């Protein structure tokens, strides 16, 4: 659009004396001062009016030279009449062609990044893919997980929520986890199960006439747990995940175990999963910039830890620090109606009532 006014040019900061200017990008310019950042030539007034530019480039210059490269195929992201469309990972912010979402491009089962051209991924025995950066700290068998098991128990002890009973922590393939979970292979909102706390309990459906003593034909059904005695058989976790992700899952499942062993049998499902997510979140928070803490933990548990595992937890790499932030972000931005809502609900209870975790649990139980 053309204006005949006296203004200050956003390019050279001098007055536009002849009154001829271009209004673009939220500012006023001399015609010769609005220049393309690629070819450094002025952008004509007719292009400004025709395309309503929102960046300081000729349309063709941006299309041919300034389009972002796809993270996956390394090529320029294609453009169309509607402009340049790309997808971007919400945390890692890698830009990629939309076609890679459904063209069979492999995705890391841990950090969720797509496999970029020219990079190698590890194929685990249960057909999950693992990127090389996640593989560096991956926990591959149950023996290697002993130090992490010890660390999580110490974390609970520090919260004055000591888990008294000793039970196995077993790393398993996806198929074994699915079999243990039976019909609940995929939980709420498509969230894939990565850990299970196995306990001796059964869910039964009982008939209740309610407070108004309705007739039998009007009775309602409701589920109730039946437990012989508080007993946790084992915790199962997917093998091959990075130590930090494995630790978060273990902390979550250990909270389920604590609830079982302490006799919390009829908690609301959303609040139970929520408080387990809060516990996992707290453990991850303790590992933000925790190189020194990790080294100290490795030293204190050296009597049960092979040297190879100690080297993994003694130093946090730059990627591991990013992975902590990724896991925390996943919990905080989760939109699922159970895990996501439950986490936010329990967090809100703790903040608004100034409760610690144990007080919050007592309040939920009431």
N, C-alpha and C positions, 0 to 999 in steps of 0.2 A: 504494500500500500504506500502511496506517495503523500507526503505531508509538506506543506509550505509554512514551516514554523522555524523559529530560532531555537535550536537545541544544541546540546553537547554531544558530540559523536562518541559512541562507546569504544571505537577503535583507536582514535588518536587523541581523544579527550579535548579537542578544540571545538570552537563554536561552528555550527553549520551556517555560514553567512548567507549563502544564496537561497536558503530555505528548502533546498532539494535534498531529501533524505529517504532512507529505507527503514521501515519499522519491522524488525525481525529478531527472534530469540529474546523477546522481552526488552529490547533496547532500540535506540535510534542510531543510525550509522550514516556517514558519508557513503555515496554510491561506490566509491573506490576503496573504502575501508572495510567493507564486509567481504573478506577474502576467504577462499577455500583453504582449509588447513592442509590439504594434500598438494594441490597444484599452485597454491598461493595467488591465484587469479581471482578478480572480483566475481561475486555471484550476482548475476543479472537480476534486475527488478522483476522481469516477467517470470523467472524461475521461483522467486520468493512468493509471488502472488499465486502461481499455478500449483505449487507443491506444498505451500505452507511449511517451509523447512523448520525442523526442530533441532538441527545440528549444523555446525559451521562447515558444510561440505557441499560441493556440487552434487547433485543427485547421482550422476554417472560416476563421479570420482568415488563416492562412498560405496556404490554398488560394485565397482570393479576392484577397488584397492583397500577399502576400509572395513569391509565386512569381517566380523570375527571368524577365526578358524575354529572348526569343530574339534572338540576335545577328543572325540573318538576316531574319526577318519582323517583328521588333520587337514581337511580341505575347507575352502571357504564355504560358510553356511549359505545355502542357496537363497535367492531372493525371488519374490513374486510381485505381481501388481500391487498387492497389499503391503509390500515392504518385506523386511527381513524378519523371518520368524525362527526362533530357536527356543529350545528348552534349557533350563538351568537348574542344577541341583540346588535345593534350598539351603544346604549348609556349605558344601564345597564350592558352590558357584561355578562349576564347570559348565561351559556353554556347549551344546551339541545339537546336531540336526534332529528334528522331531522324529524322523524315520527310525532312529536307532532304538526308540522305545519298544518297537515291535518287530525288528528285523533279525532277532536272534542274537544281538550283541550281548556278550556275557557280562554279568554284574557280580561284584564281590559280595559274598554273603555276610560280610562283616561291616565294611564301611559304605557299602551300597554304590560305590563308584563304578561306572561302566568301564569295560576293558578298552583301553585306548590302543590304536593301531601301533604295532611294533612292541607292545609290552607283553610280558608273559604272566599267565595266571596259573595257579596250582589247582588241579582237579582233585578234590578229596574223594575218598572211597564211596561216599554216598551221593556223588555227582554235584556237590556244591562247589562253587568257584571261590578261590581265595587269592587276592592280589598279593604281590611279593612283599609289600610293606606291612600288610597285616600278618603275613606268614612269619615275619621276623620275631614276633613275640607270641606266636600261636601256641596254645597249650594242647598237646597232641595225645596225651594219655593220662590215665587216672593217677599214676605215680607222680608224674610231673606236676599234678595239681595239689599235692600235699601241702606245700608251703602256702598256697593261696587259701586252702581250707583253714589252715592254722591262723592265717592273717584275719580272715573274716570272723572267726570265733573270737579273736582278741578284740576286734572292732566292736562286736556285740558286748563283750565284757566291759569295754570302756564306756559303753552307754548304760551300764548297770542292767543289762539284759542278757546275762550269761546263759548260753545254751548248754545245759548240763549233760544231756544224753550225747553219746558218741554213735554216729551212724555213718555208713559209707557214702562217699562222694564218687560217683561213677561217670566217666565221660563215655558217651555213646554216639553211634551214628544216627542219622535222621530217622532211618527206618525203625530202630529200636525205640527211639523217643516216641514216634508215632504209635507204635504198638502199645507202649505203656499208657499213652494218652487215649488210646482207643478211638472213640468217635469224636474226640475233641482235638484232632490234629491241628486244625486252624481255629484259633480262639476268636474273641470278639473283634469285629470289624476287619477280619482278614489278617490279624497279627499272627505270624507263624510262631508256634511254641518252640522255645529254645531251652527250656528247663522245666523240670517237674519235681515237686516234693511228694514222694510216695509215702502214704500213711495208711494205717489200718482203720478204715472207716468206710461206711456205706451210706449212700443217699437213698432214703425211702420216701414214698409219698403217703402222707397220712390224711385221713378224712377228719375235718373239723366242722362242727355245727356253728361255730362262731359265738359271739357274745349273746346274740338274741335267741340261741337255742332253736335254730331253724329245724324244719322237718328233715328227715334223712334225704329225701329227694332233692333238697335245696342245699345240701352240704357242699362245702368247698374243699378242694385239695390243696395241700401245701407241702413243700419239701422239708425234710429235717434230716440232719446227720445222726447216725447211730454209731457210737464208738465204744468198743469194749473197754479199752484203756488208752490213754494218750501214748501213741507209739509212732515214731517216724522210722520207716524202713530204710529209705535211702533218698538221696537227691541225685537226679539224672540231669546232665547238661550236655549239649552238643559239643563234640570234640572239634578241634581245629580252629577255634575262635581266638583272637588276641587275648592276652592275659587280662587287660582292663575290662574288656567286654565280658569275659568269663567271670571275672570278679563281681561285676555288677549283677549278672544273672544269679550267681551264687548267693550274693547278699539278699536279693529279692526272695529266692527260694528258702534261704535260711530263716527269713522272717516268717514265712509260712510254717516252717518247722517249729519255730519258737511259739507261734500261736497254737499249734496242735499240742505241743508238750505242756503248755500252760493252761490248757483246757478251754481256750476260746473256740467254741464249736459252732456258734450260730451267728457269726458276724455277717453283716450285710456284704455281699460279694464285691460291690463297688468300693466300699470302704476298706475291705480286707486287701484287695489288690492295690488300692490307693496307698495304704500304709506300707505295703511291701515295696511299692515304687519309690516312696519317700525314703525308705531305708537304703535302697540301691542308689538313689540320687545323693544321699549323704555320703556314702562310701566313695562315689566318684568325685564329689566335692573335695574329699580329703586327699585326693590324688592330683588335684590341680597344682601344677608346679611342684611336684612332690619327689623330686629326685633324691633329696637327702632322706626323706621319710622312707622311701622304697629301699634305699641302701641299708638303713637302720633295721627295717623289717627283715630284710634278707639275712642280716647278721644275727638277729635274735632267733631266727628259725633255722639256723644253719645245721642244727643237729638232725633235721628231718628233710633237708633239701639237697638234691644233687647239685654239683657245682654248675652244671649247664643251666639249671633254672635260676640259680643265684645271679648269673651274668645277665639273664633276661630282665630281672627286676631291679638290679642294682643301679642301672642308668636308664632314664627315660629319654628316648629319642625325640626329635622335633615332631615326628609323625605321631608318636604315642601321646604327646601333649595335645595335638590336634584331635586325636581320637577320643580323648577324655571329653573335650569340648563337644565333639560330635554326639557322643552318648548322652551327655547332659542335655544337649539341645533336643535330641530325640524324645527324651522324657518330658521336657517342658513344653514341647510343641505338639505332642501326641493328641490327636483329635478323637481317638477311639472312645466310645461311650463308657467303657469300664476302666481301662488303664489310665487314659488321659484325664477323663473327668474325675476318676477316683483320686489321682495324684493331686490335682488342683483343689479338690474338696478337702482332703486331709491337710494339705499345706495351708489352706485358708483357716482351718480349725486351729492349727498350731500357732499361726501368726496372730489371729484375732484374740485368742484366749491366752497367749503367752505360755502355751503348754510345751513341755518337752515330749519326746516320743512316748514314754511310758504313760504320762498323764493323758495324752491324746488317746492312747489305746484304751485306758480305763473309761474315758468319756464315751468312746465309740461303743464299748461293750455295754454300757448302761443304756 
